[in-house]
Amino acid sequence: MALGKSAAVVIGSFDLGESDRVITFYSREYGKVRGVAKASRRMRSRFGGALELFTLGQLVFFDTGRSDLVRVDHFDVLEPFAALRTDLERLGQAAWVVECVNRLTAEHDPHAALYGLLTRSLRALTGAATPPRVAVCFGARCLDVLGHRPRLDRCVECGRAYPFARPSLDEGGVTCEACAAQAPGATAISPAAVAALGRLRAARWEEALAQPLGHDTTDRPADAHREVPARGTAAVRDDRRAAMRHSASNPRRAPASPGPVRAVGVGGANSGPPSATVARHGFAGARRGLGVWGPIRGPHEEP
């Protein structure tokens, strides 16, 4: 029976029997390890809350050699990363990170660089960095350390040097327009996305988390980002009163309804429902954008 000891992160688990649990760790010395934690689901378990997802600790296990599952002896917590389980966005991005590690690695295949990338990403997710940016940086570097780095300097099919106007992403890297037309699985991407991926791979970790990725605005009209000024409360009220006076002075004609009044939110006029405003600007933006006028009334109701 071999004794193993290594720093490891909990990346998954499922129940086994009435009181046991199978825990999946990613360790620095042994790679991915799956082990049985006996009686870990009991109220007075010696593991306590140490086996929660994302927890970094010191793992001690016994490998009998008769099964793929080792026997977990104890797991001493080094960093619990509890903040990841209290914020929904951070929880989702951290779950995606550990799922990538779980699915893209084989058991007992150590990879120190990937272990370091995993712990660095979990620490960044508990810090001030935005969770989606941390996940993107992790994904770009995870492809590199596992040997799946996409080629961006030339077409992977014909060898044509990049750049070309309409690149696509296929198995192994970018493809030109002619090769993408013959590859049914190719996915069209923008040149800005190719450039952003290259910058993420070349930058240091702290720089990749902080630097702007940029946006492709070559196909947008010149006034695409022009803000529409918001109209004040008095102006909107005067428009509605004028419409009602016009409707009262022309009884034979159909009343001219000004339509639902929607205030301008952050960055332009909101022509969509309140839920769309919430998605774009958050609940504070929705209150500012749609809640300032009160309920929407018809054209013949007094303001």
N, C-alpha and C positions, 0 to 999 in steps of 0.2 A: 504494500500500500504506500503510494507516494504522497508526500506532503507538499502542498503548493502554497505560496504566499506572495501576494502582489497587490499593488494599488489597483482599484477597479471601480467602474461606474455601473450602476444598475440601469440596464437598458430595456428590461422587459420582465414579465412574470406572469404565471397563471397558477390557479389552484390545482392541487393534487390531493385526492382523497378527502378525508374529513378535516384534517388539521395541517397538512403539509403544503408546501408551495415550491414550484420550480422557478428559480430565478436565473435570468440571463445577465451575465456581467460582460463588460469589455475591459480587459485588464491590460496593464502595460507589459507584463512579462509573458503572458500566455495567450493573448488575443481574446477571442470570444469564448466564454466558458459558461456552460449550463450546469446548474447544480440544484440538489434538493435541500431545502431548508426544513428540517424536521420540526414539527409542532410550531411553525412560525405563525400560524393563524390563531393560536390559542391566546386567551386574555393575558396570561402570565408567561408569554414566550420570552426566552432569553434574548431574542433578537429585537424585541420591542418595535420601534418604528424605523429601524436602521435599514430595512430593505425596501424603502419607498423608491419610486422611479426617480431617476436623475441623481441619486445619492452617490457621492464619492467616498470611498472608504478603503480600509485595509482588509483584504479578503484572505482568509485561511481556509483551505479545503483539503480533502483527502480524495485521491484518485485511486480506485481499486483496480481499474483496468478491465473490469468485466462489463461496463456499461458506458454509454456516452455521457451519462450524468455523474457528476462528482458529488461528494457529500460536503455540504457547507458546514464548517465547524463554527466559525464566528466571523463577524463583519463589523469592524470598528469604524465608526463614522469620522471622516475627515472634514468634508464639506457637505451639508445636507441639501444646499440649493433650494431651500424652502420657498423662496420668493417666486420660483418658477411655477409652483403649484397654487399660488394665490392670485395670479393674473392670467386671464383667459388667453390673451394674445401671446404672452411669453410661454404659456403652457403649450399652446398649439405649435409654435415654432420649435420649441425644445423637443416636443414629441416627434416632429418631422426629422430633426437631427438624429435622435437616437434610433429612429426607424431606419434611416439610411444606413447607419452603422450596422444595425442588426441584419438587414437584407443583403448588404453588399460585401459582407465578410464571411469567411468560413470559420468553423470551430478550430480552436487550438492553432491559429495562424497569427502569431504576434506581429504587430505593426506599431512600433513606438511613435512614428510620426502621426498616424491616425489617432492614437490615444491622446497625444498632445493636442491635436486639433479639436478633438471632442471636448476635453476639459476646458480648453481656451474658449470654445464657443459657449459652453454652459456658463462660464464666468461672465462672458460678455452679455449674455441674455439677462443676467441679474443686475447688470450695470445700467449706464445711461444710454447705451446704443439702442437704436430702434430694432426690435426683434426681426422684422422682415429683412433688413440689411444684414444682420448677423447670419440668418439662414442662407442668404444668397452667397455671402462670402464663404461660409462653410461648404456649400455645394460646389463652388468653383474649385476650392482647394481639395475637397474630398476626391474629385475626379483625378486630380493630379497625383495625389499620394497613392491612390489605388491603381495607377497605370492606365487610366481611361481618359487622359487629357486630350480634348478635341483639337484638331489642327486648324489653325486660323490663318496661316500665311499663304495657303494655296488650296486649290480644289483637290479634294481627296480622290476624285475619280480620274480627272484628266491631267492634273498637275498645273493647271493654269494659275498664275500668280494672282493673289488677292491685292487690291480690291477689284470687285466688279459690282455693277449697279444693283442687281437684285440677288443677293446671296440667299442660300438655303442651308439648313442644317440637316445632315444625313449621318449615317453611321461613320464615326471617326472624325467628323469636322464639317467644314463648310464646303458647299458645292456651288458651281457656277450655274447660270441659267440653263445652258444646254444640257448639262448632266442632271440637273434637278428635274427637268421635264421627263427624263427616262427613269427616274427613281420615284416610285409611288409613295415611299415613306418619307420623302424629304419634306421638311417644314420650313416655310419661308420666314426669314427673320430680317430685321432692318440692319443696315450698316452700323447704326448707333449701338445696337445690341452687341454686335461683334466687337466694336471698339471698347464698350464697357466691360465685356468679359476679359478682353486682353488687359485692360487696366487693373481689374480686380486680381488677376493672376500675377501681375508684375509688382503690385504695390505691397508694402509691408502690411501686417495685419491691422495695426492701428490706423494707417492711412486708408486702407480699404474700407474700414468702418466709417470713416469721417468724410472722405472725398465725395463730391457729387458725381453721379454716374452720367449726367447729361441726358438730353432729350433730342430726338430727331425731329426737326421742324422744317425739313426741306420741302415736304409735300403739303404744308399747311399754308393757307392764305396769310397775307401780311397782317391782317387785322384779326387773326384767330384768337389772340390773347388780349384783345382790347376789352377793357371793362366797360360795362353798361352802367352809367351812374344810377343810383337808386333814387326814386322819387320820394319826396317827403310825405308825411301824413296829410298835411293840408292840401297838397296837390292832388293826391288820390281822392280825397273827400270832395274836392271841387269838381273833379271829373265825374264822379258818381252823381252829384247833385245836378250838374248840367245835363247828364243823360236822362235823369228823371224829369227835369223840366221840359226837355225836348219831347219826351214821350208823352207828357201830359198835354202839351200844346198841339200835338198831331195825333188825335185819337183814332183816325182812320188808318193810320199806318202802324205797322208792327213796331212794338217798343224796341228801341235800340238798346240792347243789353250790353253793358260794358264787359260782361263775362266775369268769371271769378278773378278777384283781385289778388295778385300774388306779389309780395314784396321782393325786392332784389336781395339775394343773399351775398355771401362772400364770393366775389369774382364774376358777377354777372347776374342776369335775370334768371329766376328759377321758374321754368315752365313745366316742371315735373311735379309729381305728388310730394307730400311732406316726407314720405319715406325715402325718396331719392335725395332730398335735401339733407336728411339725417345721415345718409350714407356718404354724401360728399363732404359735408362740413361738420358733422357731429351734432349732438343734441343741442349744444349752445348755439351753433349756426342755425339750426332749425327754429329755435325760439326767436332768434333775431330776425330770421328771414320770413317766417310764416305766422308767428304768433303775435306780432305787434299790432295787427289791425283787429284782432278779435275774430269772431265767427264771420264767415262769408255770407253776405245777405244778397237777396235778389234785387233787381233793378227798381222795384216799387216799394221797397222797405226803407224806413227812415234810418239814416246812419246814426 
